[in-house]
Amino acid sequence: MIDSGRFNPTHVDMRTPHEEDISLPAGNDYGDATESTASEEFSQSLLFDLGQIDVRWEAELGTLWAFMTPHDRPNSNQSLIRDTMTWLSESKRLFGANPGSLKFMVLGSRFPGVFNLGGDLEMFAECIQSRNREALLKYGISCVEIVDRIWHSNDMNIINIGLAQGDALGGGLEALMCFDVIIAERQARFGLPEVLFGLFPGMGAYSILSRRVGPVLARRMIMEGHVYSAEEMYDMGIVSQVVEAGEGEEATRRWIADHSAHHAGYVGIARAGRRVHPMTLEELTDIVTTWTDTALMLSDRDLRMMRRLAAAQTRLR
């Protein structure tokens, strides 16, 4: 992994920290003074020193790799949400001056068997029990802001790739479905289980699924709470490619290599798709507001189920 002191534009490996020099992304035409300033900016950036996301740059593929490394449960805790927004904002800031160098952004997870299990259910239960609508809504808005950024490719000329080497459930699936391309290992499972505790996935699922598979199937997936295999998700057109267990990273690398020559065309296709089926932050915010108000109506029985699921997440540690 590369941290803030290990940015190298020509080669990345898995050596221990501080074994690589800082340098700019390939393709810069800066003068010596500007190059020195930019190199220092990269070295000081938080992008390569996030608490729950490991990031590395691979210039040969024009790819910024990121892997979630949750400290506790493999869910969207508030620290991971902050790190994710930093990953997006710092990527745009650092590569914005030389947009041609960054072509692909990949997000995966280092937690064994899990991409992401979704919302912080224990936090939800506490907010509902204490009637803390403000905190619940703030959390939801933070999530849909990330959904909006990823859906719009971080306002950059890039292709977003989601790498699911394990389960993506609830909010984890909502986040994954924002990506232009999803590569999944065969053992991964996918689902929206919120209906089990009387809620619905309110941070993008309805909006994204309606655009990807149509409103009828979207409603069915949300209401039934079924868990799907990677193959089923591929057949529905949500997952782009299914590979064998342990082959996800290499398959992603191959996909990038195979599609790099026509990168501009794929960016254009993605933009055209978003124009035909636009999704706005206003829409997402309206829905997450409805989700917040629905959550506050949950029964004690629903909260007990929510806490049982949170406990199951905790046991995965």
Secondary structure as GFF3:
##gff-version 3
##sequence-region A 1 317
A	DSSP	alpha_helix	32	44	.	.	.	ID=ss1
A	DSSP	three_ten_helix	46	48	.	.	.	ID=ss2
A	DSSP	beta_strand	53	58	.	.	.	ID=ss3
A	DSSP	three_ten_helix	59	61	.	.	.	ID=ss4
A	DSSP	beta_strand	63	68	.	.	.	ID=ss5
A	DSSP	alpha_helix	78	95	.	.	.	ID=ss6
A	DSSP	three_ten_helix	99	101	.	.	.	ID=ss7
A	DSSP	beta_strand	104	109	.	.	.	ID=ss8
A	DSSP	beta_strand	114	116	.	.	.	ID=ss9
A	DSSP	alpha_helix	121	130	.	.	.	ID=ss10
A	DSSP	alpha_helix	133	151	.	.	.	ID=ss11
A	DSSP	three_ten_helix	153	155	.	.	.	ID=ss12
A	DSSP	beta_strand	159	164	.	.	.	ID=ss13
A	DSSP	beta_strand	167	169	.	.	.	ID=ss14
A	DSSP	alpha_helix	171	176	.	.	.	ID=ss15
A	DSSP	beta_strand	181	185	.	.	.	ID=ss16
A	DSSP	beta_strand	189	191	.	.	.	ID=ss17
A	DSSP	three_ten_helix	193	197	.	.	.	ID=ss18
A	DSSP	alpha_helix	205	212	.	.	.	ID=ss19
A	DSSP	alpha_helix	215	224	.	.	.	ID=ss20
A	DSSP	beta_strand	227	229	.	.	.	ID=ss21
A	DSSP	alpha_helix	230	235	.	.	.	ID=ss22
A	DSSP	beta_strand	241	243	.	.	.	ID=ss23
A	DSSP	alpha_helix	248	259	.	.	.	ID=ss24
A	DSSP	three_ten_helix	260	262	.	.	.	ID=ss25
A	DSSP	alpha_helix	263	276	.	.	.	ID=ss26
A	DSSP	alpha_helix	281	295	.	.	.	ID=ss27
A	DSSP	alpha_helix	300	315	.	.	.	ID=ss28
###
